[in-house]
Amino acid sequence: MNLAQYIDHTILKPETTEEHVVRLCHEARQYAFKAVCVNPFFAPLVSRELEGSPVKTCVVIGFPLGASATTVKVFETQTAMAQGAREIDMVINIGALKGGALVTVEDDIKAVVEVAGDSALVKVIIECCLLSEAEKIAACERIMRAGAAFVKTSTGFSSGGAKLEDVALLRRIVGDKAEVKASGGIRDYKSVLAMIEAGATRIGTSAGVEIMRQAAETAPRKSGS
């Protein structure tokens, strides 16, 4: 297993500086992580720092509440893509979902998926900690109908992060029609392995370097070493 290719190296705190982002990009290049995930303001910087590497620029949209107008989410996506983003992590309209406005939820996602086209992969954050099981199922169904590539557990900014039972549930719902990203509070190698075992194919974490260090420490030593 190529562990690094599961990891979206992430920094989304409001106090993030350019120096923090540059360091994150250097780490991502060093470890060959799948993507660097940042707020929209930093998309141009990340794209420049990752130029020439296989690491993708990932930008969050409608973050962290999901309550932006659809036109705003579309504009954010277009801007991020013009600045080099090739992965988009959008937050679902949580209030619309909980209010039963499922057509609104689907249309919101579809608008972003359509503008992303073949140029950017779309992951949809559903904020599992705020949803009932029925709402999680409904969210996944609308995400699949809208054509998004991933369902993602959490923003990391609400009342809870990724849970194994949620990852397993999301995997059961989407089957092979979408992928699952676990994000929020994942900070060690053991947790990453558990999330992957439960069905996650991508891990969002700010602790990617520490996770890789722990993985190296637990790797079996070669004979004679």
N, C-alpha and C positions, 0 to 999 in steps of 0.2 A: 504494500500500500504506500502510495506517495502522499504522505500526510500533508505536506506543504500545499498540495493542490486542492485540499479541502478548505483551506483557510482564507477568509477575507480579512486582511489585516486592517483594523478599524480604529478610527479616532473621530468621535462625534461630539465631544464635550464642548460647551459654549466658550470655554476659556482657551481652546486650542489656538496655538500660534503657528506662523509659517515655519518656525524652527521645528516644532513638534511634527508637522506634516512631512518636512524634508527628511527628518530622521526615520519616520515610519516608512517612507518610500525607499530609503537606502536599505532598511531591514528587509523589506519585501523583495527587493532585488537580490539581496544576499541569500535569502532562504527560498526564493522562487515561489512565493505565495501566489495564490490564484488571482487575488485582486487587492487593491487598497481602497477602502470605503471611507468617504469623507462627506462633509456638508458641501452644498453646491458652490460656495464661495471659493473653495480650494481646488475645484476641478482643473482649471488651467495649470496650476502649480503641479498637481499630481501628474497630469499628462506630460508635462515637460520633464519631470524627474524620472518618469518611467519609460520615456521614449527609448526605443531600441530594445526593450525587454518584453518578455511575454506576459508580464503582470498587467492586469486590466485596471483601468480607472473605473471605480464604482461610485455613484453619487446617490444620496438619499433624496427623495422627493416627497413633498407634503409632510415633512418630518418635524416633530414626532407625533403630532396629533391626528393627521389624516384628514383634517377638516377644511383644507383649502378647497376653493372652487376647482372644478375639473379643468377649466381653462387655465388656471394658474399652474396646476400640475403638468398640463401639456406644455405650457411655456417653459417651466422649469426643466422638463425633459429635453425639449428642443435646445435650450441653452446649454445644458450639460453635455449633450451629444456634440454640439458645435465646438465645445471646449475639450473634447476628447473622451468623454465618458462612453464606455462600451457595456456597462452594466448599470441598471437602474433599480434601486430598492425603494419602491413607493409604499406609502402607508395607506391602507384601505380606509374608506370613510366609515369609521367605527360607529359613529352615531347613527348613520343611515342603516347600517347592518343591524344594530340593536333595535332600531325602530321598525324593522321589517321591510325597509325600502330596498329590496334586493335588486330590482331593475336599475335603480340609481347606483348601487354598489357596482354592478356589472358594467354599466356604461362608463363609470369613472375609470375602472381598470382598463376597459377596452380602448378608451381614448388614448391612454398612455401606451398601451401595447401597439396600437396602430401607428402612432407617431414614431415609436422606437423601430418598428419594422424589422428588417433583417440586420440592422446596424447595432442594436443594443439588446441585451438580454434583460427581461423584466422579472424582478422578484417582488412579491406582494406581501407586505408585513401586516399580519392580522391582529397582533397584540392579544395573544392567547389568554393572558391573565385577566382580561376584561370580558371574556366571552364564555357562554355556556357551551356544552358539547354540541347542542343543536346549532348554535351560532357558528361554531368552528366548522361544522359540516356544511352549513349553508355558504359560508365564506369560501371554502375550498371548491364547492360546486361552481360558484360564480367565477372564481379565479380560472378554473379550467375552461369554462365556457368563453371567457374573455380572451383566452389564448396566452396567458402569462406562463413563463417557464418554471417559476418557483412559487411556493408558499413559504413564508418566513414567520417564525414564531413570535418575535418581539422586537421592540425598538431598544429595549434596555433603559427606557426613560419612564416606564409606568410602574405599577405595583409589583411586578414580577418579571422574571426572565424565562429562559428556556427550561422546560421540564421534560424529562424522558417520556412521560405518559402522553404529553402533547405531541412530541415528535413522532411517537409510535402511532397515535391517532391520525395525525396528518398523513403519514405514509400510507396507512390503511385506506384513507379516503381517496387520495390522489392516485394510488397505485403506480402505474408506469406512465401516467398522463402528465405528470409534473414532478418536479424535484422538491426537496425539503431543505430549507436552511434553518439551522438552529442558531439562535443569537440571544445574548443577554445573560451575563453572569457566568459564562464559560471561561474558566481561567486556568485549567490544568489538564494535563495529558489524559488522565483517567476519565475525566468528564467528556473529553472529546471522543475517546474510544466508545464510551457508552452512548453518546449521541449518534455516532455513526452506526453502531450496532442497532440502535432503535429505528434507523432509517434515514438519518440526515446525510445529504450528499455535499453540503457546504456548511461551514462553521464560521460565524461572525464573532470575532474576538479582538480585544485590544491586547491580549496576552500571547500573541503568536510566538514571539521569540522565546518566552519562558516555556511555552508548551513544546516547542521544538527542542529546547535544552533538556526538558524532562524526558522526551521521547528518546533522545540520544543516550541518556543515562540508563534507560531501561532496555535498550537494544542489546541483544546477546553479543558477547565479545567473540571475535573471530579466533579460531584455533591458533595458538601460538602467540597471541597478543597478550 
